[in-house]
Amino acid sequence: MSASKDSPVGSKPITRADIEAKLAEIGGEVDETVSNSKQMVMTAGAVAVAVVIAAVFLFGRRRGKKLRTIVEIRRV
């Protein structure tokens, strides 16, 4: 890809340092976005795990009440 003479960039050739600087700038933005997203995903995951544990507990408790056997002991 070559720059045309009417290009706003100018006649300065692109150097390796220019590319590395731009990649470092983009990489910094990506790292920041990833860290923010990771924290949000971890929070959502923790909430989901808590909801699943609560649901399992409540359904197990309900089933235990339905299937519970009552044993009556009498002394004679």
Order of alpha helices (4+ residues) and beta strands (2+ residues): alpha
